[in-house]
Amino acid sequence: MSSRDDGLDVTPEPPRVGSAEAVDAGPVGPVGIAVAEPAKPRAGDTHDIGPTRAGGGLPPELDPRRPRRRRPRPEHAVRRIVLGVLLVALVIPGWSVGQALTASGTDSVAARLAEWARGHGGARVVTWAEQLQYRLHPPKTGGTPAGGIPGSTGTDPHLQASRPLHPVPAVVSPALPGEGQWRVLTAVRGHPAVQAAYLRPDATHTSYLAAVAELDPALVRVDLHPGTQEPGHGPWSLPPALPADKTGVVAAFNSGFRLGEAQGGYYSDERTVGTLRPGAASLVIKRDGTATVGQWGRDVRLGPQVVAVRQNLALLVDGGQVVPGIADNTGNRWGATLGNKLYVARSGLGVTATGQLVYVAGPSLSAATLADLLARAGSVRAMELDINPEWTSFSYYVPGPTGAPTATKLLASMQRPANRYESTSTRDFLGVLAR
């Protein structure tokens, strides 16, 4: 390549074809100087990047074409642990709920879920849901009972006259035809064993009826049947259902609250579930099948003749009078599940001065109106039993066309079927049989 020193031409001459300068000269730089490109690998070239395996190729850990495994980050490990804990937390309750939903018995899905929640720390949620339901669907006010008073006509006059009872004084004036009058539900050996009266429970909720049933201890005996869940802890000598052939069955009705909310215990077969609490309202059954209601430790106590005890809250009626403080539920003596001021389905049991048992139930009762009806029906002492539509049940039995007893509900408004206690019951209940 030639150049001049006179400054007139300093541009280098292009390389001659075939010269060494023409080979891989690379791109021309900003001042015409050739810039070398990185050499491209050719077939057969080797690279000094470390040892090779026998037979050629690189170890997996050095092969740049093989994706490398990353170590898990600490936060990923924590996430896996949390997900595992959540999975266990969901699977175990799910399995438990599944058992509750598939357990034997006739309880509805809603009742099973509510009972499961109450037993697994969700009592407040269930109570909140019940109160919300009550606010959205409060009981009706005013009106008259559809169809009037049941049994106001057509009652067998011979049975009614064989053992007359004084009418239950009406709460609302003027009384409807037949209100507070007794009718015979079922008889034993030609005598009224179970009688009932129907009346409106207060002057506000006049479209609802409450029922009062009276059981004659000279004609019937009472058994306390255990439930599979309340009290549980089986086996027991009596089954959680009425006799399959229903021989001698006269009636059956609900017992008290779940033991966790009953503020008392359950006694049968000479053993106790929970604690028999002094001062608690108590149903006591003796060996001869008679039953009474009283305050534990004052009116009733354990003895050789006692075969069963069921406690529930405190007395509603004492000395023939509604107990003081019931209007404001002093000390939560009558429970706090829905609050005693709410008008919901409730039930109660009392005993008269002559030993008759008195059962009262209605779809719209407060603790105070329930107590008032028990006292009006002649109870000298009375206690609250279970509440809410799912649990308040009373059925009486009369001979059917084939002679086998057939169940009928005491109130048509009762939610559960009349033959409820013919199947396995999750809750304890009272069976009434002919002597």
C-alpha positions as CSV (number, residue, x, y, z in Angstrom):
1,M,0.0,0.0,0.0
2,S,1.5,3.4,-1.0
3,S,1.1,6.8,0.6
4,R,2.2,10.4,0.0
5,D,3.8,12.7,2.6
6,D,2.5,15.9,1.0
7,G,-0.8,15.6,3.0
8,L,-2.9,15.5,-0.1
9,D,-4.0,11.9,0.0
10,V,-3.9,9.7,3.1
11,T,-6.7,7.3,2.2
12,P,-5.4,3.8,2.3
13,E,-5.7,1.8,-0.9
14,P,-8.2,-1.1,-0.8
15,P,-6.5,-4.4,-0.3
16,R,-5.8,-6.4,-3.4
17,V,-7.9,-9.4,-4.1
18,G,-6.1,-12.5,-2.9
19,S,-3.7,-10.6,-0.7
20,A,-3.3,-11.4,3.0
21,E,-5.0,-8.1,3.9
22,A,-8.2,-9.1,2.1
23,V,-8.7,-12.1,4.4
24,D,-11.0,-11.5,7.4
25,A,-10.2,-7.8,7.3
26,G,-13.4,-7.2,9.2
27,P,-15.5,-4.1,9.2
28,V,-13.9,-0.7,8.6
29,G,-13.6,1.4,11.7
30,P,-14.5,5.1,12.0
31,V,-11.1,6.2,10.5
32,G,-10.9,3.4,8.0
33,I,-8.9,1.0,10.1
34,A,-10.0,-2.6,10.0
35,V,-11.6,-3.9,13.2
36,A,-11.2,-7.6,13.9
37,E,-14.4,-9.6,14.6
38,P,-14.5,-12.4,17.3
39,A,-13.6,-15.6,15.7
40,K,-16.5,-17.9,15.0
41,P,-16.1,-21.5,16.0
42,R,-15.7,-23.9,13.1
43,A,-16.6,-27.5,12.8
44,G,-14.0,-29.6,14.7
45,D,-12.8,-26.7,16.9
46,T,-12.2,-27.6,20.5
47,H,-12.6,-25.3,23.6
48,D,-10.7,-25.4,26.8
49,I,-13.7,-25.4,29.2
50,G,-12.8,-28.2,31.5
51,P,-12.6,-32.0,31.6
52,T,-14.8,-34.2,29.4
53,R,-16.4,-37.6,30.2
54,A,-15.0,-40.7,28.7
55,G,-16.4,-41.2,25.3
56,G,-16.8,-37.5,24.8
57,G,-19.3,-34.9,26.0
58,L,-19.4,-32.8,29.2
59,P,-20.5,-33.8,32.7
60,P,-24.1,-32.7,33.3
61,E,-23.1,-30.1,35.8
62,L,-20.9,-28.4,33.2
63,D,-23.0,-28.8,30.1
64,P,-24.2,-25.3,29.2
65,R,-27.1,-26.8,27.3
66,R,-28.5,-28.6,30.3
67,P,-30.9,-26.6,32.6
68,R,-29.6,-26.2,36.1
69,R,-31.8,-27.1,39.2
70,R,-32.3,-24.2,41.5
71,R,-32.3,-24.6,45.2
72,P,-35.7,-23.7,46.8
73,R,-35.7,-20.3,48.4
74,P,-36.6,-20.1,52.1
75,E,-39.8,-18.3,51.4
76,H,-40.9,-21.1,49.1
77,A,-40.3,-23.6,51.8
78,V,-42.3,-21.6,54.3
79,R,-45.1,-21.4,51.7
80,R,-45.1,-25.1,51.3
81,I,-45.4,-25.6,55.1
82,V,-48.3,-23.1,55.3
83,L,-50.1,-24.8,52.4
84,G,-49.6,-28.2,54.2
85,V,-51.0,-26.9,57.4
86,L,-54.0,-25.4,55.6
87,L,-54.6,-28.6,53.8
88,V,-54.7,-30.5,57.1
89,A,-56.9,-27.8,58.6
90,L,-59.4,-28.3,55.8
91,V,-59.2,-32.0,55.4
92,I,-59.8,-32.9,59.1
93,P,-62.8,-30.7,59.5
94,G,-64.1,-31.8,56.2
95,W,-63.9,-35.4,57.3
96,S,-65.6,-34.5,60.6
97,V,-68.4,-32.7,58.8
98,G,-68.8,-35.6,56.5
99,Q,-69.3,-37.9,59.5
100,A,-71.9,-35.6,60.9
101,L,-73.8,-35.4,57.7
102,T,-73.8,-39.2,57.1
103,A,-74.5,-40.2,60.7
104,S,-77.7,-42.2,61.4
105,G,-80.9,-40.3,62.3
106,T,-83.5,-38.1,60.6
107,D,-82.0,-34.7,61.4
108,S,-81.9,-32.2,58.5
109,V,-78.7,-31.1,56.8
110,A,-79.1,-27.6,58.4
111,A,-79.6,-29.1,61.9
112,R,-76.5,-31.4,61.4
113,L,-74.3,-28.5,60.3
114,A,-75.5,-26.3,63.2
115,E,-74.9,-29.1,65.7
116,W,-71.5,-29.8,64.2
117,A,-70.6,-26.1,64.4
118,R,-71.8,-25.8,68.0
119,G,-69.6,-28.7,69.0
120,H,-66.5,-27.3,67.2
121,G,-66.2,-23.8,68.5
122,G,-68.8,-22.2,66.2
123,A,-71.6,-21.7,68.7
124,R,-71.4,-17.9,68.3
125,V,-71.7,-18.1,64.5
126,V,-74.7,-20.3,64.8
127,T,-76.3,-18.0,67.3
128,W,-75.6,-15.0,65.1
129,A,-77.2,-16.8,62.1
130,E,-80.3,-17.7,64.1
131,Q,-80.6,-14.1,65.3
132,L,-80.2,-12.8,61.8
133,Q,-82.9,-15.2,60.6
134,Y,-85.2,-14.0,63.4
135,R,-84.7,-10.3,62.4
136,L,-85.4,-11.1,58.7
137,H,-88.4,-13.3,59.5
138,P,-90.0,-12.1,62.8
139,P,-93.2,-13.8,64.0
140,K,-96.4,-12.4,62.7
141,T,-98.5,-10.1,64.8
142,G,-102.3,-10.0,64.9
143,G,-104.6,-12.3,63.0
144,T,-106.4,-15.5,64.0
145,P,-105.3,-19.1,63.9
146,A,-106.0,-20.7,60.5
147,G,-108.7,-23.3,61.0
148,G,-109.6,-22.2,64.5
149,I,-109.0,-24.4,67.6
150,P,-108.2,-28.0,66.8
151,G,-110.7,-30.6,68.2
152,S,-113.2,-28.0,69.3
153,T,-115.9,-30.4,67.8
154,G,-116.1,-34.1,67.4
155,T,-114.4,-35.2,70.7
156,D,-115.7,-38.4,72.1
157,P,-118.0,-37.2,75.0
158,H,-117.7,-40.5,76.9
159,L,-113.9,-40.3,77.2
160,Q,-114.1,-36.6,78.0
161,A,-116.6,-37.1,80.8
162,S,-114.6,-40.1,82.3
163,R,-111.9,-37.8,83.6
164,P,-112.8,-34.1,83.3
165,L,-110.2,-31.4,83.7
166,H,-110.6,-27.7,84.4
167,P,-110.2,-25.6,81.2
168,V,-106.9,-23.8,80.8
169,P,-107.7,-20.1,81.3
170,A,-107.5,-18.2,78.0
171,V,-104.7,-15.6,77.6
172,V,-106.5,-13.5,75.0
173,S,-110.0,-12.2,75.5
174,P,-112.5,-12.9,74.1
175,A,-111.6,-16.5,73.8
176,L,-112.2,-18.4,70.6
177,P,-114.7,-21.3,70.5
178,G,-113.0,-24.3,72.2
179,E,-110.0,-22.3,73.3
180,G,-108.5,-23.8,76.5
181,Q,-110.9,-26.7,76.4
182,W,-109.5,-30.2,76.9
183,R,-109.8,-32.9,74.2
184,V,-108.8,-36.6,74.5
185,L,-105.8,-37.5,72.2
186,T,-105.4,-41.1,73.2
187,A,-106.8,-43.6,75.7
188,V,-105.6,-46.6,77.7
189,R,-108.1,-49.2,78.7
190,G,-111.0,-46.8,77.9
191,H,-109.7,-43.9,80.0
192,P,-108.0,-40.7,78.7
193,A,-104.3,-41.1,79.0
194,V,-103.2,-38.0,77.0
195,Q,-105.4,-34.9,76.7
196,A,-104.7,-31.6,75.1
197,A,-105.9,-28.0,75.1
198,Y,-105.0,-25.3,72.6
199,L,-104.9,-21.5,73.1
200,R,-103.2,-18.4,71.9
201,P,-100.1,-17.6,74.0
202,D,-100.2,-13.8,74.1
203,A,-102.3,-10.8,72.9
204,T,-99.8,-9.8,70.2
205,H,-99.0,-13.0,68.3
206,T,-102.7,-14.0,68.0
207,S,-102.4,-16.1,64.8
208,Y,-100.3,-18.7,66.6
209,L,-101.5,-21.6,68.8
210,A,-99.7,-23.2,71.7
211,A,-100.6,-26.7,72.8
212,V,-100.9,-28.1,76.4
213,A,-100.8,-31.8,76.8
214,E,-101.5,-33.6,80.1
215,L,-100.3,-37.2,80.8
216,D,-102.0,-39.3,83.5
217,P,-99.4,-41.2,85.5
218,A,-101.9,-43.8,86.6
219,L,-102.2,-44.9,83.0
220,V,-98.7,-44.3,81.5
221,R,-95.1,-44.6,82.4
222,V,-92.1,-42.5,81.2
223,D,-88.7,-43.7,79.8
224,L,-85.7,-41.5,79.1
225,H,-84.2,-42.7,75.8
226,P,-80.6,-41.7,75.1
227,G,-79.6,-40.1,71.8
228,T,-76.5,-41.1,69.8
229,Q,-75.0,-37.6,70.3
230,E,-76.8,-36.4,73.4
231,P,-75.8,-37.7,75.8
232,G,-73.7,-40.1,73.6
233,H,-71.3,-42.3,75.6
234,G,-73.3,-45.4,74.8
235,P,-74.3,-48.2,74.9
236,W,-77.2,-47.7,77.2
237,S,-79.9,-50.1,78.3
238,L,-82.6,-48.3,76.3
239,P,-82.2,-47.7,72.5
240,P,-82.1,-44.3,70.8
241,A,-85.5,-45.0,69.2
242,L,-89.0,-46.3,70.2
243,P,-89.7,-50.0,70.1
244,A,-89.8,-51.2,66.5
245,D,-93.3,-52.8,66.9
246,K,-94.5,-49.7,68.9
247,T,-96.3,-52.0,71.3
248,G,-97.8,-49.9,74.1
249,V,-96.4,-46.6,72.8
250,V,-98.7,-43.7,73.8
251,A,-96.6,-40.7,73.1
252,A,-93.0,-39.4,72.6
253,F,-91.6,-35.9,73.1
254,N,-88.3,-34.0,73.1
255,S,-85.9,-33.6,76.0
256,G,-83.7,-30.6,76.9
257,F,-80.8,-28.6,75.4
258,R,-77.5,-30.1,74.4
259,L,-75.7,-30.9,77.6
260,G,-73.0,-28.3,76.8
261,E,-75.7,-25.5,77.1
262,A,-78.1,-27.2,79.5
263,Q,-76.1,-26.2,82.6
264,G,-76.7,-29.7,84.1
265,G,-76.2,-33.4,83.6
266,Y,-77.8,-36.7,82.4
267,Y,-78.2,-39.8,84.6
268,S,-79.2,-43.3,83.6
269,D,-78.0,-46.8,84.1
270,E,-76.3,-45.7,87.3
271,R,-73.9,-43.4,85.5
272,T,-73.7,-39.7,84.8
273,V,-72.8,-37.7,81.7
274,G,-71.9,-34.2,82.7
275,T,-72.5,-33.0,86.3
276,L,-75.8,-33.1,88.2
277,R,-75.8,-29.5,89.3
278,P,-77.4,-28.4,92.6
279,G,-80.2,-25.9,91.9
280,A,-80.8,-27.0,88.3
281,A,-84.3,-27.8,87.0
282,S,-84.5,-31.5,86.9
283,L,-86.8,-34.2,85.4
284,V,-86.6,-37.3,87.6
285,I,-88.0,-40.7,86.7
286,K,-88.5,-43.4,89.3
287,R,-88.5,-47.2,89.0
288,D,-92.3,-47.3,88.9
289,G,-92.3,-45.2,85.7
290,T,-93.6,-42.0,87.4
291,A,-91.9,-38.7,86.8
292,T,-91.7,-35.4,88.4
293,V,-90.0,-32.0,88.0
294,G,-88.1,-30.2,90.7
295,Q,-85.0,-28.3,91.8
296,W,-82.0,-30.6,92.3
297,G,-81.0,-30.8,95.9
298,R,-84.2,-29.2,97.2
299,D,-87.2,-31.1,95.7
300,V,-85.4,-34.1,94.1
301,R,-82.1,-35.9,94.6
302,L,-80.5,-39.3,93.8
303,G,-81.8,-42.3,95.7
304,P,-82.5,-46.0,95.3
305,Q,-85.8,-45.4,93.4
306,V,-84.3,-42.9,90.9
307,V,-83.5,-44.5,87.5
308,A,-83.0,-41.4,85.3
309,V,-82.4,-37.7,85.6
310,R,-82.3,-35.0,82.9
311,Q,-81.4,-31.4,83.9
312,N,-81.9,-28.3,81.9
313,L,-81.3,-24.7,83.1
314,A,-83.4,-23.4,86.0
315,L,-87.1,-23.7,87.0
316,L,-89.5,-21.6,85.0
317,V,-92.4,-22.2,87.5
318,D,-91.9,-22.7,91.2
319,G,-94.7,-22.9,93.8
320,G,-97.3,-22.5,91.1
321,Q,-95.9,-19.1,90.1
322,V,-93.7,-17.9,87.2
323,V,-90.3,-17.3,88.8
324,P,-89.1,-13.7,89.2
325,G,-86.5,-12.4,86.8
326,I,-87.6,-14.4,83.8
327,A,-88.4,-11.3,81.7
328,D,-84.8,-10.2,81.7
329,N,-83.1,-13.6,82.0
330,T,-81.3,-12.8,85.2
331,G,-77.9,-14.6,85.2
332,N,-78.7,-16.4,81.9
333,R,-80.6,-19.0,84.0
334,W,-82.8,-19.8,81.0
335,G,-80.0,-20.0,78.4
336,A,-78.5,-17.6,75.9
337,T,-78.8,-19.5,72.6
338,L,-81.4,-17.1,71.2
339,G,-82.2,-15.0,74.2
340,N,-85.3,-15.7,76.3
341,K,-87.1,-12.6,74.9
342,L,-87.3,-14.0,71.3
343,Y,-90.5,-15.6,70.2
344,V,-89.4,-18.9,68.8
345,A,-90.5,-22.5,69.0
346,R,-90.1,-23.6,72.6
347,S,-91.2,-26.4,74.9
348,G,-91.4,-27.1,78.6
349,L,-92.5,-29.7,81.1
350,G,-94.3,-29.3,84.5
351,V,-95.9,-31.3,87.2
352,T,-99.2,-30.6,88.9
353,A,-99.9,-31.0,92.6
354,T,-101.5,-34.4,91.9
355,G,-98.6,-35.7,89.9
356,Q,-99.8,-35.2,86.3
357,L,-97.1,-34.2,83.8
358,V,-97.9,-31.2,81.7
359,Y,-96.1,-30.6,78.4
360,V,-96.4,-27.2,76.6
361,A,-95.1,-26.2,73.1
362,G,-95.7,-23.5,70.5
363,P,-94.1,-22.0,67.5
364,S,-93.9,-18.5,68.9
365,L,-93.1,-18.4,72.6
366,S,-90.8,-16.5,74.8
367,A,-89.5,-18.0,78.0
368,A,-92.0,-15.8,79.9
369,T,-95.0,-16.8,77.8
370,L,-94.0,-20.5,78.0
371,A,-93.8,-20.3,81.8
372,D,-97.2,-18.5,81.9
373,L,-98.9,-21.3,80.0
374,L,-97.3,-24.0,82.2
375,A,-98.6,-22.2,85.3
376,R,-102.1,-21.7,83.7
377,A,-102.2,-25.4,83.1
378,G,-101.7,-26.2,86.8
379,S,-98.0,-26.8,87.1
380,V,-96.6,-26.3,90.5
381,R,-93.0,-26.7,89.2
382,A,-91.9,-26.6,85.6
383,M,-88.8,-26.4,83.5
384,E,-87.9,-25.5,79.9
385,L,-87.1,-28.2,77.5
386,D,-85.6,-27.8,74.0
387,I,-86.2,-24.9,71.7
388,N,-86.2,-24.1,67.9
389,P,-88.4,-25.8,65.3
390,E,-85.9,-28.6,64.6
391,W,-86.0,-29.9,68.1
392,T,-89.5,-29.3,69.6
393,S,-91.6,-32.4,68.9
394,F,-94.5,-34.1,70.5
395,S,-96.3,-37.1,68.9
396,Y,-99.2,-39.1,70.3
397,Y,-100.2,-42.6,69.1
398,V,-103.7,-44.0,68.3
399,P,-104.6,-47.4,66.9
400,G,-104.6,-47.4,63.1
401,P,-106.8,-49.4,60.7
402,T,-104.7,-52.5,61.2
403,G,-104.4,-52.1,64.9
404,A,-100.8,-50.8,64.9
405,P,-100.4,-47.4,66.6
406,T,-100.1,-44.5,64.2
407,A,-98.3,-41.2,65.2
408,T,-99.9,-37.8,65.0
409,K,-98.3,-34.4,65.7
410,L,-99.5,-32.5,68.7
411,L,-99.3,-29.3,66.6
412,A,-99.6,-29.4,62.8
413,S,-96.9,-26.6,62.8
414,M,-94.3,-28.8,64.3
415,Q,-91.5,-29.2,61.8
416,R,-90.3,-32.8,62.3
417,P,-92.4,-35.8,61.1
418,A,-94.8,-37.4,63.6
419,N,-92.8,-40.7,63.5
420,R,-89.5,-38.9,64.3
421,Y,-88.7,-41.0,67.3
422,E,-89.3,-44.3,65.5
423,S,-85.9,-43.9,63.9
424,T,-82.5,-43.4,65.6
425,S,-82.4,-40.1,67.4
426,T,-79.3,-38.0,67.9
427,R,-80.9,-36.3,70.9
428,D,-82.4,-37.9,74.0
429,F,-86.2,-38.0,74.3
430,L,-89.0,-39.2,76.4
431,G,-91.1,-42.2,75.5
432,V,-94.5,-42.6,77.0
433,L,-95.9,-46.2,77.3
434,A,-99.2,-47.6,78.5
435,R,-99.0,-49.3,81.9
